[in-house]
Amino acid sequence: MQRNDLAKYKLPDVPGVYLFKKGRTVLYVGKATSLRDRVRSYFDDDLIATRGPRIVDMVTKADRVAHEPTPTVLEALVREAALIKKYHPLANTEGKDDKSFLYAVITQEDIPRVLAVRGKDIDFKTKQISDRQKIKVHYGPFPSGAQLREGLRLIRRIFPFFDTPKPVGTKSRHHAAHIEFNTQIRQYPKIFDTKEYRRTIRHVMLFLSGQGKKLRTMIEREMQRAAAEERFEDAAQARRELFALDHIQDVSLIKDENLLPQTQHLDSAFRIEAYDTAHLSGTNAIGVMVVLEGGVPQKKGYRTFRIRGVQKNDDIASLREVLSRRLGHPEWPLPQAIVVDGGKTQKKAAESLLAEAGIAIPVMAVVKDERHRPREIIGARTAGVSEAEVVLANSEAHRFSLARHRYARSKSLRTA
């Protein structure tokens, strides 16, 4: 291949993995912070000095480049290992054997551990490591042991797991000590939940196998189910996991590539406001505003509006009144996104009111089916917000509006 061949591949300036190929044969797999810059570097004049004759020979033989973007460098790291395991490219593995690489293994135990283990310490036939500990599954090889260890540290921040050198006993003082240790670093609740830990390990397995997209889909479904069942703490936890997957601070992995660090931060201040109205035969009509910051309900920011200027059951007029009165409070911080209950008509009504006020905030709408379950999410992709997050905000607004309406009705009946 030549440098001028790269133009046709339109390599993006994002993290990901790249594969040099000759026909259908994969010659080399690599990861990158920037696919565009990393692949271009293989055509620099000093390649033989920086990468050696084996890589120069590989580039010369290659006739095409394939690439696969990933949300973060961390996912590029595990995806690279999965592809090396799948294709065994000569330029990656020539002159090496399995014993020289590092692997991530999950032990076959009641409380599994996730460990970084050298290939020489694994018996791949019997699926055991050197201390005769059975392993459930292994991932790799990882070309850089340092990057694997750093990657596991980052993954553990999202999905807490045990990485102790000795097994964690279910009834021993040893087990209690490790539970206490993880509680102190805020990795686990004080009461160890075996079911929740198994969920964590399933997520770790998907991540380490390079199936980030499937993992996100699974967590989004868990989040939607928890929101529908009004398990809002579980839904908020799932939302935080989703956000962290896309915003984990993997700057240390980037530095290992000798590329410009591009730190990503978990934006815990991202504010969403969701609105809903409730009424019964036109009486006791109220509207509510709920607030989520970083995916977590902020109940101190919830507000109730008694609807005054609307005749009968006019949902659009009620929504406009609530939003108008909310905008009359400049002391409240404006959100980065707004969620309304309804379809395109409600979305347009909210957008129109915001435009009249000279405020540019994206609006999303949740369309419900006949059983009042979310059927369609409008505007989430444009706003850059996950559909699961929109459903959570909408469900919390609906729950709060019903609770406030019941309170208003009971107060009215008591004073009648």
C-alpha positions in Angstrom: 0.0 0.0 0.0 0.9 3.6 -0.5 0.0 6.7 1.5 -2.3 8.0 -1.4 -4.3 4.8 -1.1 -5.7 6.0 2.3 -7.9 8.7 0.9 -10.6 6.2 -0.3 -11.0 4.7 3.3 -12.1 8.0 4.9 -10.6 7.1 8.2 -12.3 9.1 11.1 -10.5 11.0 13.8 -12.0 8.8 16.6 -10.8 5.8 18.6 -11.1 2.4 17.2 -9.3 -0.7 15.7 -7.8 -1.1 12.3 -6.9 -4.2 10.3 -4.2 -4.3 7.5 -5.3 -7.0 5.0 -4.1 -8.7 1.9 -7.3 -9.9 0.2 -9.3 -11.6 3.0 -6.2 -12.4 5.1 -5.7 -10.2 8.1 -2.0 -9.3 8.4 -2.1 -7.0 11.4 -4.6 -5.6 14.0 -4.0 -2.5 16.0 -5.9 0.0 18.1 -5.9 3.8 18.0 -6.9 7.0 19.7 -7.4 8.5 16.3 -7.8 6.0 13.5 -6.9 8.6 10.9 -3.6 9.7 12.5 -2.6 6.2 13.6 -3.0 4.5 10.2 -1.3 7.5 8.5 1.8 7.0 10.8 2.5 3.6 9.0 3.5 5.6 5.9 6.0 7.9 7.6 9.5 7.9 6.3 11.0 6.7 9.6 8.7 3.7 10.0 11.5 1.2 9.8 13.3 2.9 12.6 10.2 3.3 14.9 8.4 0.0 14.2 11.0 -2.3 12.6 11.3 -4.3 9.4 8.4 -6.8 10.2 5.9 -3.9 10.2 7.4 -2.4 7.1 7.0 -5.8 5.3 3.4 -6.0 6.5 2.5 -2.6 5.2 4.2 -3.4 1.8 2.2 -6.6 1.4 -1.2 -5.1 2.5 -3.6 -4.0 -0.2 -6.4 -2.6 2.0 -7.3 -1.3 5.4 -10.5 -2.0 7.4 -11.4 -0.1 10.5 -14.0 -0.2 13.2 -14.7 2.9 15.4 -15.2 2.5 19.2 -16.6 5.0 21.7 -13.4 5.0 23.8 -9.8 3.8 23.7 -10.7 1.3 26.4 -13.1 -0.5 24.1 -10.5 -0.3 21.3 -8.1 -2.1 23.7 -10.4 -5.1 24.3 -11.6 -5.1 20.7 -8.0 -5.4 19.5 -7.4 -8.4 21.7 -10.6 -10.1 20.5 -9.6 -9.6 16.9 -6.1 -10.9 17.4 -7.5 -14.0 19.1 -9.9 -14.4 16.1 -7.5 -13.9 13.2 -4.0 -14.7 14.7 -2.4 -12.1 12.4 1.3 -12.9 11.7 2.5 -9.4 12.2 1.0 -9.5 15.7 2.0 -13.0 16.8 5.1 -13.9 14.7 8.1 -14.8 17.0 5.8 -15.0 20.0 3.7 -17.7 21.7 0.8 -17.7 24.0 3.1 -17.8 27.0 4.5 -14.4 26.4 1.2 -12.6 26.4 -1.1 -11.5 29.2 -4.7 -12.6 29.4 -7.8 -11.5 31.4 -9.4 -14.4 33.0 -12.6 -14.9 35.0 -12.4 -17.7 37.6 -14.8 -20.5 38.0 -16.0 -19.8 41.6 -19.1 -19.0 43.5 -17.8 -15.4 43.7 -15.7 -15.1 40.5 -12.6 -12.9 40.3 -11.3 -11.0 37.3 -7.5 -11.4 37.0 -4.6 -10.5 34.7 -2.6 -13.7 34.1 0.5 -14.4 32.1 0.0 -17.0 29.4 2.8 -19.2 30.8 0.6 -19.6 34.0 -2.5 -20.8 32.1 -3.1 -24.4 31.1 -5.4 -23.8 28.1 -6.4 -27.5 27.7 -7.6 -28.0 31.3 -8.7 -24.3 31.8 -6.6 -23.9 34.9 -4.1 -21.4 36.1 -0.9 -22.3 38.0 -2.5 -22.5 41.4 -5.0 -25.1 40.0 -7.7 -22.6 40.0 -10.3 -23.4 37.4 -11.1 -20.5 35.0 -14.5 -19.9 33.4 -13.3 -18.0 30.4 -10.2 -16.1 29.2 -9.8 -13.1 27.0 -6.8 -12.1 24.9 -4.0 -12.1 24.1 -3.3 -8.5 25.0 -0.1 -7.2 23.3 0.6 -4.8 26.3 0.4 -6.2 29.8 0.5 -2.7 31.3 -2.4 -1.6 29.2 -4.4 -4.6 30.2 -3.9 -3.9 33.9 -4.8 -0.3 33.4 -7.8 -1.3 31.3 -9.1 -3.6 34.0 -8.7 -0.8 36.6 -10.9 1.4 34.4 -13.5 -1.4 33.8 -13.6 -2.0 37.6 -14.7 1.6 38.1 -17.8 0.9 36.0 -18.5 -2.7 37.0 -16.9 -3.4 40.4 -15.4 -6.9 40.7 -13.0 -8.8 42.9 -9.4 -9.0 41.8 -7.9 -10.5 44.9 -5.0 -13.0 44.6 -6.8 -15.5 46.8 -10.4 -16.9 46.3 -13.2 -15.1 48.1 -14.9 -17.5 50.5 -18.6 -17.2 50.9 -18.6 -17.9 54.7 -15.1 -17.1 55.9 -13.6 -14.1 57.7 -11.5 -13.7 54.6 -14.6 -13.0 52.6 -15.9 -10.6 55.2 -12.6 -8.7 55.1 -12.7 -8.3 51.3 -16.3 -7.2 51.5 -15.3 -4.6 54.0 -12.4 -3.5 51.9 -14.6 -3.0 48.8 -17.1 -1.1 50.9 -14.4 1.3 52.1 -13.5 2.1 48.5 -17.2 2.4 47.7 -17.2 -0.5 45.3 -19.9 -2.5 47.0 -22.8 -2.0 49.3 -22.4 -3.0 52.9 -24.6 -6.1 52.3 -23.0 -8.2 49.5 -25.6 -9.0 46.9 -24.7 -12.2 45.0 -27.3 -11.7 42.4 -26.1 -8.2 41.6 -22.5 -9.4 41.5 -23.4 -12.0 38.9 -25.0 -9.3 36.8 -21.7 -7.3 37.1 -19.7 -10.3 36.0 -22.0 -10.9 32.9 -21.4 -7.3 31.9 -17.6 -7.6 32.4 -17.6 -10.7 30.2 -19.4 -8.9 27.4 -17.1 -6.0 27.6 -13.9 -8.0 27.6 -15.1 -10.0 24.6 -15.3 -6.8 22.7 -19.1 -6.7 22.5 -19.7 -3.2 23.7 -22.7 -2.6 21.5 -24.5 -5.7 22.8 -23.6 -4.7 26.4 -25.1 -1.2 25.9 -28.3 -2.7 24.5 -28.6 -5.1 27.5 -28.1 -2.2 30.0 -30.6 0.0 28.2 -33.2 -2.7 28.4 -32.5 -3.2 32.1 -32.9 0.6 32.6 -36.2 0.7 30.7 -37.5 -2.2 32.6 -36.5 -0.7 36.0 -38.0 2.6 35.0 -41.3 1.0 33.9 -41.4 -0.9 37.2 -40.6 2.3 39.1 -37.3 1.0 40.5 -35.7 4.3 40.0 -32.5 3.7 41.9 -31.8 0.6 39.7 -32.6 2.7 36.6 -30.3 5.5 37.7 -27.5 3.0 38.3 -28.0 1.5 34.8 -28.0 5.0 33.3 -24.7 5.8 35.1 -23.1 2.7 33.7 -24.2 3.6 30.2 -22.8 7.1 30.6 -19.6 5.9 32.1 -19.0 3.5 29.2 -18.9 6.4 26.8 -17.1 8.8 29.1 -14.6 6.8 31.1 -11.3 8.7 31.6 -8.9 6.5 29.6 -6.2 9.1 29.2 -3.6 6.7 30.6 -4.2 4.3 27.7 -3.9 7.2 25.3 -0.5 8.2 26.8 0.7 4.7 26.3 0.2 5.2 22.6 2.4 8.4 22.7 -0.5 10.3 21.3 -2.0 13.6 22.5 -4.2 13.0 25.6 -7.9 13.7 25.1 -9.4 13.3 28.6 -13.1 12.6 28.7 -15.0 13.5 31.8 -18.2 12.1 33.3 -20.6 15.0 33.2 -22.5 14.7 36.4 -24.0 18.1 35.9 -25.9 17.3 32.6 -29.4 18.5 33.5 -32.6 17.1 32.1 -36.1 18.5 33.0 -39.2 16.4 32.3 -42.8 17.6 32.4 -46.1 15.9 32.9 -49.7 17.0 33.7 -52.5 15.2 35.5 -56.2 15.9 35.9 -59.5 14.1 36.5 -62.5 15.3 34.5 -60.9 18.7 34.3 -60.6 19.1 38.0 -57.5 19.5 40.2 -55.3 19.9 37.1 -51.6 20.2 37.9 -48.3 20.1 36.0 -45.0 18.9 37.4 -41.3 19.4 36.6 -38.7 16.8 37.6 -35.0 17.1 37.4 -32.2 14.6 36.6 -28.6 15.5 36.8 -26.1 12.9 35.6 -28.9 10.5 35.4 -29.9 10.8 39.0 -33.2 12.3 40.2 -32.7 15.6 42.1 -35.8 15.7 44.2 -35.0 19.1 45.7 -35.4 20.5 42.2 -38.9 19.0 41.6 -41.7 21.6 41.2 -45.6 21.5 41.1 -47.7 23.9 39.2 -51.5 24.3 39.7 -52.9 24.9 36.2 -55.0 28.0 36.3 -55.7 29.5 32.8 -56.7 26.4 30.9 -60.3 25.3 30.2 -61.3 21.6 30.2 -58.7 18.9 29.3 -56.4 20.8 27.0 -53.0 19.1 27.3 -51.2 21.4 24.9 -52.4 24.5 26.6 -51.5 23.0 30.0 -48.0 22.2 28.9 -47.5 25.7 27.5 -48.7 27.2 30.8 -46.4 25.0 32.9 -43.3 25.7 30.7 -44.1 29.4 30.6 -44.3 29.6 34.4 -41.1 27.6 34.7 -39.3 30.1 32.4 -40.4 32.8 34.8 -37.9 31.6 37.3 -34.5 32.7 36.1 -33.0 31.7 39.5 -33.5 28.0 38.4 -30.6 26.7 36.2 -31.7 26.0 32.7 -31.5 22.3 31.5 -29.5 20.9 28.6 -32.5 18.9 27.5 -36.3 18.8 28.0 -38.6 15.8 28.0 -42.4 16.1 27.4 -45.1 13.4 27.5 -46.8 13.0 24.2 -46.0 13.1 20.5 -44.9 15.5 17.8 -47.7 18.0 18.7 -46.5 18.3 22.3 -42.8 18.5 21.2 -43.6 21.3 18.7 -45.7 23.2 21.4 -42.7 23.1 23.8 -40.2 24.1 21.0 -42.5 27.0 20.0 -42.7 28.4 23.5 -38.9 28.1 23.9 -38.4 29.9 20.6 -40.7 32.7 21.7 -38.5 33.1 24.8 -35.3 33.1 22.7 -34.1 29.9 24.4 -32.4 27.0 22.4 -32.9 23.8 24.3 -33.5 20.4 22.6 -36.9 18.9 23.3 -37.7 15.1 23.3 -41.1 13.5 23.4 -42.2 10.1 24.7 -45.1 8.5 22.8 -47.1 5.9 24.9 -49.1 2.9 23.8 -52.6 2.0 25.0 -51.2 0.5 28.2 -49.2 3.7 28.8 -45.9 2.1 28.0 -43.2 4.0 26.0 -43.7 3.1 22.3 -41.6 5.7 20.6 -39.0 8.3 21.6 -38.8 11.4 19.4 -35.7 13.6 19.2 -33.3 11.7 21.5 -30.7 11.1 18.8 -30.7 14.7 17.7 -30.3 15.9 21.3 -27.5 13.4 21.9 -29.4 11.7 24.8 -29.9 8.0 25.2 -33.5 6.7 24.8 -33.2 4.9 28.1 -32.4 8.2 29.8 -35.4 9.9 28.2 -37.7 7.0 29.4 -36.3 7.3 32.9 -37.0 11.1 33.1 -40.5 10.6 31.6 -41.3 7.8 34.0 -40.2 9.8 37.0 -42.3 12.8 35.9 -45.4 10.6 35.4 -44.9 9.0 38.9 -44.5 12.4 40.5 -47.5 14.0 38.7 -49.8 11.1 39.8 -48.6 11.4 43.4 -49.1 15.2 43.5 -52.5 14.9 41.8 -53.6 12.3 44.4 -52.5 14.7 47.1 -54.4 17.6 45.6 -57.5 15.5 45.3 -57.4 14.3 48.9 -56.8 17.9 50.1 -59.7 19.1 48.1 -62.0 16.4 49.5 -60.9 17.2 53.1 -61.8 20.8 52.7 -65.0 20.4 50.7 
